[in-house]
Amino acid sequence: MDEVPVLREGKGTPTVNFDHFQILRAIGKGSFGKVCIVRKRDTRKTYAMKYMNKRKCIERDEVRNVFRELQIMQGLEHPFLVNLWYSFQDEEDMFMVVDLLLGGDLRYHLQQNVHFTESAVKLYICELALALDYLQRRHIIHRDIKPDNILLDEHGHVHITDFNIATVVKGAEKASSMAGTKPYMAPEVFQAYVDGGPGYSYPVDWWSLGVTAYELLRGWRPYEIHSATPVDEILGMFKAERVHYSSTWGKGTVALLRKLLTKDPESRLSSLSDIQSSPYLADMNWDAVFEKTLAPSFVPNKGRLNCDPTFELEEMILESKPLHKKKKRLAKNRSRDGTKDSCPLNGHLQQCLETVRKEFIIFNREKLPRQQGQGCQLLDPEGPAGSQAPDKLQDGHNNNVLGHACSRSCSS
C-alpha cells in the first residue's frame, strides 16, 4: 500500500513560512512553547500559531514530543479538535499553525467563576465523546483530557487541543508509561506505573472526561489530587474514598458521571456507543451535535480575548527574543555567522539542531488531496496508510532518527 508522504524540507513541496503571516498578539505560553494570533497575508484568515524554541526543546528533551504531536495532528481533521493547518521551521523555532479559537479554554472560565449548568456540560460531554470516538478509531489515546486542553470557539462549542503526550496503540496493545496530569489520570495509569500491571488503553480518556465534567459542574474535582501527591497516596484515595455527587444534580447527570468515574476500566463507560446508550442522552440528536446546530448554553464574551492579558506584556517587555523582531534578528545572525567572530555551538547541540532541521515535518493542509470531505488520512485505519502509521508512533516515544540522535539533553 502507498503511504501518505511525510513532507520534509528540500523536497520541492510548496511550503509556508514565517513571512507569510502577520503577528497580531500573544495569547499564551506553555513549558516550552508560546502561542500568538496571526493572520495569513494572502488569504487574510486568522489562526493560532504555536512556536517552540529548538534549543530549549533539545535541552529539555522535548523534541520527540513535538515530532509525535506533529505526526499525529497531520492525520487528523474533526469539528471538535483543534486542527493543524501548517507546520514549518526557521533557525530558531518550530512552528505549528492551528485553528484559532477565541472563546478561551475551560480552565480560564473556571478561574473566572463561570457556573456551568448541567445542560451546558451535557452538550460538552456529547461533543467531546464524538472527538474521543474519532481519535479511538484512529488508534489514538490523548492522555491529557482536562479543562486546560479544551478550547471554546466563539459560539461555545468545545475543541480538544494539545497532542503533546498522545500515543498511538496497535490493535489490542496497551500503553504503559506514566503520562498525563495527575488529577485527571485514571487509576489504571498509576497501577501500571506501580506494579507494571496490564497497562491501559482508551478508557483513560473517558475517565479524564468524567473528572473534567465533574469539575465544570462543581468547581472542584472528585478527588483531592495534586501534581505533588505521591502515587501510593493517590491509589489509596481510589481504594478508600467515595465520590460525592451534588444532591442538586439530576439523576441522569449523576448516573452518567458514575459510569465515567468507574475505577475498573472494563466496566467504565468508554466508547461512543456506551455514551449514546445512556438513558440521560436518549433524547440527544447526534447529527445535530456533530453539525454544531445545537446552541451551547454558555457563550464566551465576544468583547474580550478570554485569556490572561499578561502574555502580551511578557512578550513585549520580558522576552529576550520577541517574535515581532525575528526577521531583523535572523538577518543579523546570518550576517554574523559569516564572520570569524561568531561563537560556535557545542558539537552535540549543533548535531541535534541539524537533525531537527532535517527531520522536521513540513505540513500544508491546503495542499492535501481531499478525500470525502476529510483531510489527510495518515492515521485513518480505513485509509491507505492506516496499517503503517502506528508502527511509527508507539507509547511514549517516537521511533524516528531523532529519538537516537538527540536522546540525551544538550546544554548550550
BELTA-V618828 format. One record per helix or strand. SS is the DSSP state (H for helix, E for strand). FROM is the first residue (numbers start at 1). TO is the last residue. If there is no record, write none. Layout:
SS/FROM/TO  SS/FROM/TO
This chain:
E/7/7  H/18/20  E/21/29  E/33/40  E/46/53  H/54/59  H/63/73  E/81/81  E/84/89  E/93/98  E/105/105  H/106/111  H/118/137  E/140/141  H/147/149  E/150/152  E/158/160  E/167/168  E/175/175  H/182/184  H/187/195  E/200/200  H/203/218  H/231/240  H/251/260  H/272/276  H/279/281  H/286/290  H/310/318  H/323/337  H/347/359  E/362/364  H/365/367  E/371/371  E/374/374  H/386/392  E/393/394  E/397/398  H/401/405
